[in-house]
Amino acid sequence: MIGGGPGAFIGAVHRMAANLDGLIELVCGAFSSDAERSMITGKELFLPVTRIYGSYKEMIRTEAGLPADQRMDFVSIVTPNHLHFEPAKLALENGFHVVMDKPMTFNLDEANALKKLVESTGLIFCLTHTYTGYPMVKEARQQVLSGKLGKIRKVFVEYPQGWLSDLLEEQDQKQASWRTDPSKSGMAGAMGDIGTHAFNLAEYVSGLRTEKICADVNIVLEGRQLDDDGAVLLKFDNGASGFLVATQVASGEENNIRIRVYGENAGLEWQQEDMNSLIIKWKDKPAEILRAGAGYLSKSALHNCRTPAGHPEGWIEAFANHYRNFALTTMAKIKGIESKSEWLDFPGVEDGVRGMRFIQKVIESGKSSDKWIEY
């Protein structure tokens, strides 16, 4: 692991998710740019001191020199956005598979360079867009792909948060400080942090690709450097239209990301606050509520369920599904066997590039008087 040291939030989440299914063992780490802080975290995680490193460069180069049966197999990168590209590049160049938190890089140029490197090395890359890991989101995608909804006409996706309703970055709140800092987060705030999640969810469930966008991007709190609110009109490659909202100043909201997709015959709805349910709204008969763990679900959804119906599975488990599918795919590659289709269902480098292009185009459109921008 690179990052995830003292005071970090997402590193611990990645470690829990990776450990959930017993397929992955944490064997080494460079948990902080401060060698002493990295050592503290490594010891807390019961790693041998010889596998706790003071920098990611030291870790990758040292691990690459170990015998094949002793070195790490892949690296998990859980640093702020501006520290994604270089560690991922070095890991890939040294033959290591990569899991990385989103958004993929600091800018689109880095994303394109990373894509070329993944393709040229043939290594496995996973980007942890958590919400597509939920079983009922995978079921929603299968419902669309099956053709039951008919041709898709409309997509609504929203991600309301309220945690930045105050200027927490002026109160030394670590998460707020780097997420609202252009030198660390990049050109976007809310649109990069949670807008990319909503965008990825919309394309994943609908199976469509965005061709044009028209964005309104706002800084609601005076003194903030990056957007904390915005809305985007979307035009998809089949002619359908969509609407995306991402805001971090919706006071009282937590993390209720929600998607609705409407076709010729029916619509569907999923939201995180009731993550085990998927509602299918038929044009000519009563609505259905599909539930996680039930035997009538698709193979893709059931593969990503761990408990019988009625036992809630949440955010950590959705995260863990990406890690498990990545691990199964990576182990298959190492053994020279073919991966099952359901194992390959995790966000990859192309999702990362599309997310970075989304950020760039949204900010470009938000600043432009010519509102529609070719994606």
C-alpha positions as semicolon CSV with decimal commas, in nm:
position;residue;x (nm);y (nm);z (nm)
1;M;0,000;0,000;0,000
2;I;0,108;0,354;-0,079
3;G;-0,056;0,610;0,151
4;G;-0,312;0,537;0,421
5;G;-0,095;0,646;0,713
6;P;-0,182;0,836;1,033
7;G;-0,494;1,052;0,997
8;A;-0,591;0,903;0,662
9;F;-0,950;0,791;0,601
10;I;-0,964;0,593;0,279
11;G;-0,654;0,380;0,341
12;A;-0,820;0,192;0,627
13;V;-1,128;0,138;0,409
14;H;-0,913;-0,014;0,135
15;R;-0,740;-0,241;0,386
16;M;-1,071;-0,367;0,525
17;A;-1,212;-0,423;0,178
18;A;-0,902;-0,603;0,054
19;N;-0,900;-0,831;0,358
20;L;-1,269;-0,922;0,356
21;D;-1,254;-1,235;0,140
22;G;-0,919;-1,375;0,249
23;L;-0,769;-1,348;-0,100
24;I;-0,533;-1,059;-0,029
25;E;-0,262;-1,011;0,233
26;L;-0,097;-0,680;0,313
27;V;0,277;-0,756;0,299
28;C;0,443;-0,416;0,275
29;G;0,375;-0,045;0,264
30;A;0,495;0,311;0,228
31;F;0,217;0,469;0,429
32;S;0,343;0,825;0,444
33;S;0,600;1,054;0,282
34;D;0,734;1,087;0,636
35;A;0,941;0,772;0,703
36;E;0,876;0,784;1,077
37;R;0,499;0,807;1,029
38;S;0,513;0,525;0,776
39;M;0,697;0,309;1,029
40;I;0,435;0,382;1,296
41;T;0,152;0,270;1,069
42;G;0,339;-0,038;0,948
43;K;0,406;-0,154;1,303
44;E;0,040;-0,096;1,396
45;L;-0,048;-0,327;1,106
46;F;0,201;-0,591;1,232
47;L;0,428;-0,574;0,928
48;P;0,793;-0,671;0,967
49;V;1,011;-0,359;0,980
50;T;1,200;-0,478;0,671
51;R;0,879;-0,439;0,467
52;I;0,788;-0,092;0,596
53;Y;0,928;0,170;0,364
54;G;1,001;0,542;0,390
55;S;0,893;0,620;0,033
56;Y;0,701;0,456;-0,250
57;K;1,012;0,464;-0,470
58;E;1,208;0,267;-0,213
59;M;0,926;0,019;-0,174
60;I;0,866;-0,049;-0,544
61;R;1,234;-0,081;-0,630
62;T;1,314;-0,299;-0,328
63;E;1,013;-0,524;-0,382
64;A;1,100;-0,562;-0,752
65;G;1,439;-0,699;-0,646
66;L;1,294;-0,972;-0,423
67;P;1,242;-1,330;-0,546
68;A;0,910;-1,376;-0,727
69;D;0,760;-1,585;-0,446
70;Q;0,839;-1,316;-0,185
71;R;0,768;-0,981;-0,351
72;M;0,430;-0,808;-0,351
73;D;0,195;-0,893;-0,641
74;F;0,022;-0,558;-0,666
75;V;0,016;-0,215;-0,509
76;S;-0,285;-0,024;-0,372
77;I;-0,250;0,355;-0,410
78;V;-0,463;0,555;-0,164
79;T;-0,294;0,896;-0,175
80;P;-0,450;1,234;-0,270
81;N;-0,508;1,290;-0,642
82;H;-0,179;1,466;-0,718
83;L;0,013;1,165;-0,587
84;H;-0,158;0,900;-0,801
85;F;0,026;0,908;-1,132
86;E;0,394;0,874;-1,041
87;P;0,353;0,577;-0,802
88;A;0,124;0,399;-1,049
89;K;0,366;0,462;-1,334
90;L;0,663;0,331;-1,138
91;A;0,469;0,025;-1,020
92;L;0,361;-0,067;-1,372
93;E;0,711;-0,009;-1,508
94;N;0,841;-0,255;-1,248
95;G;0,586;-0,524;-1,331
96;F;0,331;-0,473;-1,054
97;H;-0,047;-0,472;-1,098
98;V;-0,225;-0,165;-0,957
99;V;-0,539;-0,079;-0,761
100;M;-0,600;0,292;-0,719
101;D;-0,851;0,525;-0,560
102;K;-1,041;0,764;-0,787
103;P;-1,018;0,998;-0,969
104;M;-0,739;0,822;-1,154
105;T;-0,491;1,108;-1,191
106;F;-0,440;1,480;-1,144
107;N;-0,526;1,564;-1,506
108;L;-0,629;1,408;-1,837
109;D;-0,277;1,399;-1,983
110;E;-0,161;1,180;-1,694
111;A;-0,465;0,956;-1,738
112;N;-0,393;0,901;-2,106
113;A;-0,027;0,825;-2,032
114;L;-0,127;0,573;-1,766
115;K;-0,371;0,405;-2,004
116;K;-0,095;0,357;-2,261
117;L;0,130;0,207;-1,994
118;V;-0,138;-0,035;-1,873
119;E;-0,202;-0,146;-2,230
120;S;0,166;-0,185;-2,317
121;T;0,251;-0,384;-2,003
122;G;-0,061;-0,603;-2,007
123;L;-0,090;-0,563;-1,630
124;I;-0,420;-0,553;-1,438
125;F;-0,550;-0,214;-1,324
126;C;-0,849;-0,146;-1,099
127;L;-1,000;0,194;-1,014
128;T;-1,217;0,185;-0,701
129;H;-1,541;0,350;-0,813
130;T;-1,714;0,197;-0,513
131;Y;-2,078;0,223;-0,610
132;T;-2,060;-0,006;-0,913
133;G;-1,953;-0,277;-0,668
134;Y;-2,299;-0,303;-0,513
135;P;-2,482;-0,623;-0,614
136;M;-2,803;-0,439;-0,701
137;V;-2,615;-0,189;-0,918
138;K;-2,476;-0,487;-1,108
139;E;-2,830;-0,622;-1,131
140;A;-2,948;-0,285;-1,265
141;R;-2,685;-0,304;-1,539
142;Q;-2,795;-0,658;-1,628
143;Q;-3,159;-0,550;-1,645
144;V;-3,062;-0,281;-1,897
145;L;-2,834;-0,511;-2,098
146;S;-3,107;-0,777;-2,115
147;G;-3,323;-0,537;-2,316
148;K;-3,616;-0,562;-2,072
149;L;-3,634;-0,184;-2,035
150;G;-3,621;-0,129;-2,411
151;K;-3,418;0,147;-2,569
152;I;-3,289;0,382;-2,297
153;R;-3,433;0,732;-2,320
154;K;-3,342;0,914;-1,998
155;V;-3,086;0,889;-1,718
156;F;-3,095;1,081;-1,389
157;V;-2,808;1,052;-1,142
158;E;-2,749;1,258;-0,830
159;Y;-2,498;1,265;-0,550
160;P;-2,591;1,509;-0,270
161;Q;-2,355;1,561;0,024
162;G;-2,363;1,827;0,294
163;W;-2,027;1,785;0,466
164;L;-1,871;2,095;0,304
165;S;-2,158;2,326;0,396
166;D;-1,903;2,509;0,613
167;L;-1,545;2,611;0,530
168;L;-1,389;2,311;0,699
169;E;-1,069;2,371;0,506
170;E;-1,012;2,677;0,727
171;Q;-1,048;2,458;1,038
172;D;-0,756;2,228;0,957
173;Q;-0,985;1,938;0,865
174;K;-0,751;1,709;0,672
175;Q;-1,001;1,567;0,422
176;A;-1,145;1,909;0,343
177;S;-0,802;2,071;0,320
178;W;-0,667;1,859;0,034
179;R;-0,998;1,804;-0,146
180;T;-1,052;2,180;-0,183
181;D;-0,690;2,259;-0,274
182;P;-0,627;2,290;-0,653
183;S;-0,263;2,191;-0,608
184;K;-0,368;1,854;-0,461
185;S;-0,717;1,785;-0,595
186;G;-0,682;1,920;-0,949
187;M;-0,909;2,149;-1,145
188;A;-1,234;2,028;-0,983
189;G;-1,372;1,996;-0,632
190;A;-1,715;1,836;-0,599
191;M;-1,721;1,737;-0,965
192;G;-1,390;1,553;-0,928
193;D;-1,460;1,403;-0,586
194;I;-1,820;1,283;-0,624
195;G;-1,925;1,396;-0,973
196;T;-1,695;1,132;-1,122
197;H;-1,873;0,866;-0,912
198;A;-2,210;0,978;-1,046
199;F;-2,079;0,989;-1,403
200;N;-1,926;0,641;-1,376
201;L;-2,249;0,504;-1,229
202;A;-2,458;0,655;-1,509
203;E;-2,245;0,506;-1,787
204;Y;-2,207;0,169;-1,610
205;V;-2,577;0,108;-1,546
206;S;-2,707;0,252;-1,874
207;G;-2,437;0,090;-2,088
208;L;-2,421;0,417;-2,282
209;R;-2,133;0,654;-2,352
210;T;-2,151;1,030;-2,316
211;E;-2,098;1,235;-2,633
212;K;-2,182;1,592;-2,521
213;I;-2,216;1,778;-2,194
214;C;-2,347;2,114;-2,078
215;A;-2,243;2,211;-1,727
216;D;-2,322;2,467;-1,460
217;V;-2,047;2,465;-1,198
218;N;-2,059;2,674;-0,880
219;I;-1,854;2,779;-0,579
220;V;-2,126;2,837;-0,321
221;L;-1,914;2,919;-0,017
222;E;-1,720;3,240;-0,059
223;G;-1,347;3,186;-0,019
224;R;-1,348;2,826;-0,145
225;Q;-1,104;2,763;-0,430
226;L;-1,281;2,477;-0,611
227;D;-1,641;2,399;-0,705
228;D;-1,864;2,262;-0,431
229;D;-2,180;2,232;-0,641
230;G;-2,283;2,168;-1,000
231;A;-2,523;2,019;-1,251
232;V;-2,458;1,865;-1,592
233;L;-2,680;1,789;-1,891
234;L;-2,564;1,478;-2,078
235;K;-2,619;1,353;-2,433
236;F;-2,551;0,984;-2,487
237;D;-2,442;0,790;-2,793
238;N;-2,788;0,639;-2,856
239;G;-2,962;0,978;-2,851
240;A;-3,076;0,955;-2,488
241;S;-3,035;1,250;-2,255
242;G;-2,932;1,266;-1,893
243;F;-2,904;1,494;-1,593
244;L;-2,628;1,474;-1,329
245;V;-2,616;1,667;-1,002
246;A;-2,322;1,664;-0,761
247;T;-2,313;1,891;-0,459
248;Q;-2,129;1,897;-0,127
249;V;-2,324;2,188;0,021
250;A;-2,666;2,020;0,055
251;S;-2,699;2,069;0,430
252;G;-2,822;1,759;0,610
253;E;-2,740;1,517;0,329
254;E;-2,497;1,233;0,381
255;N;-2,405;1,009;0,084
256;N;-2,730;0,910;-0,083
257;I;-2,611;0,863;-0,439
258;R;-2,911;0,771;-0,657
259;I;-2,971;0,669;-1,017
260;R;-3,284;0,636;-1,230
261;V;-3,280;0,496;-1,585
262;Y;-3,586;0,500;-1,811
263;G;-3,640;0,298;-2,128
264;E;-3,927;0,241;-2,368
265;N;-4,085;-0,031;-2,152
266;A;-3,981;0,044;-1,795
267;G;-3,760;0,241;-1,561
268;L;-3,538;0,140;-1,274
269;E;-3,424;0,312;-0,957
270;W;-3,145;0,244;-0,706
271;Q;-3,016;0,452;-0,416
272;Q;-2,745;0,391;-0,159
273;E;-2,968;0,451;0,143
274;D;-3,159;0,136;0,043
275;M;-2,870;-0,035;-0,133
276;N;-3,014;-0,387;-0,119
277;S;-3,322;-0,292;-0,326
278;L;-3,368;-0,229;-0,697
279;I;-3,705;-0,096;-0,812
280;I;-3,828;-0,183;-1,162
281;K;-4,115;0,043;-1,274
282;W;-4,308;-0,118;-1,560
283;K;-4,514;0,080;-1,809
284;D;-4,803;-0,167;-1,812
285;K;-4,791;-0,358;-1,482
286;P;-4,715;-0,301;-1,114
287;A;-4,363;-0,213;-1,005
288;E;-4,127;-0,484;-0,878
289;I;-3,875;-0,462;-0,596
290;L;-3,575;-0,690;-0,644
291;R;-3,366;-0,770;-0,337
292;A;-3,000;-0,858;-0,289
293;G;-2,927;-1,224;-0,220
294;A;-3,245;-1,356;-0,384
295;G;-3,212;-1,651;-0,618
296;Y;-3,387;-1,476;-0,907
297;L;-3,102;-1,228;-0,958
298;S;-2,848;-1,241;-1,240
299;K;-2,526;-1,439;-1,207
300;S;-2,336;-1,107;-1,197
301;A;-2,535;-0,980;-0,898
302;L;-2,527;-1,308;-0,706
303;H;-2,150;-1,340;-0,754
304;N;-2,116;-1,012;-0,564
305;C;-2,345;-1,109;-0,274
306;R;-2,194;-1,266;0,036
307;T;-2,497;-1,316;0,259
308;P;-2,849;-1,460;0,223
309;A;-3,137;-1,228;0,138
310;G;-3,234;-0,997;0,423
311;H;-2,882;-0,955;0,562
312;P;-2,763;-0,605;0,466
313;E;-2,443;-0,563;0,270
314;G;-2,301;-0,214;0,251
315;W;-2,028;0,020;0,134
316;I;-1,730;-0,181;0,260
317;E;-1,865;-0,490;0,084
318;A;-1,911;-0,295;-0,241
319;F;-1,550;-0,181;-0,212
320;A;-1,449;-0,539;-0,138
321;N;-1,622;-0,667;-0,452
322;H;-1,381;-0,465;-0,666
323;Y;-1,086;-0,601;-0,469
324;R;-1,213;-0,959;-0,489
325;N;-1,281;-0,944;-0,864
326;F;-0,943;-0,779;-0,920
327;A;-0,773;-1,047;-0,709
328;L;-0,948;-1,333;-0,890
329;T;-0,857;-1,183;-1,228
330;T;-0,496;-1,123;-1,124
331;M;-0,455;-1,473;-0,982
332;A;-0,598;-1,616;-1,304
333;K;-0,343;-1,418;-1,505
334;I;-0,057;-1,534;-1,282
335;K;-0,169;-1,898;-1,320
336;G;-0,225;-1,859;-1,694
337;I;-0,595;-1,951;-1,682
338;E;-0,896;-1,772;-1,824
339;S;-1,092;-1,535;-1,601
340;K;-1,467;-1,579;-1,560
341;S;-1,676;-1,294;-1,702
342;E;-1,806;-1,193;-1,359
343;W;-1,450;-1,159;-1,227
344;L;-1,369;-0,902;-1,497
345;D;-1,650;-0,672;-1,382
346;F;-1,453;-0,400;-1,205
347;P;-1,364;-0,043;-1,311
348;G;-1,045;-0,022;-1,513
349;V;-0,814;0,225;-1,678
350;E;-1,066;0,324;-1,947
351;D;-1,313;0,424;-1,673
352;G;-1,035;0,634;-1,523
353;V;-0,967;0,814;-1,850
354;R;-1,338;0,879;-1,905
355;G;-1,364;1,018;-1,552
356;M;-1,075;1,257;-1,605
357;R;-1,219;1,367;-1,939
358;F;-1,551;1,427;-1,761
359;I;-1,378;1,656;-1,509
360;Q;-1,197;1,852;-1,779
361;K;-1,505;1,893;-1,998
362;V;-1,734;1,987;-1,709
363;I;-1,502;2,263;-1,593
364;E;-1,451;2,376;-1,954
365;S;-1,826;2,391;-2,012
366;G;-1,889;2,557;-1,676
367;K;-1,655;2,841;-1,769
368;S;-1,772;2,873;-2,130
369;S;-2,054;3,081;-2,277
370;D;-2,087;2,817;-2,552
371;K;-2,240;2,564;-2,320
372;W;-2,249;2,236;-2,514
373;I;-1,906;2,073;-2,523
374;E;-1,812;1,766;-2,727
375;Y;-1,708;1,493;-2,485
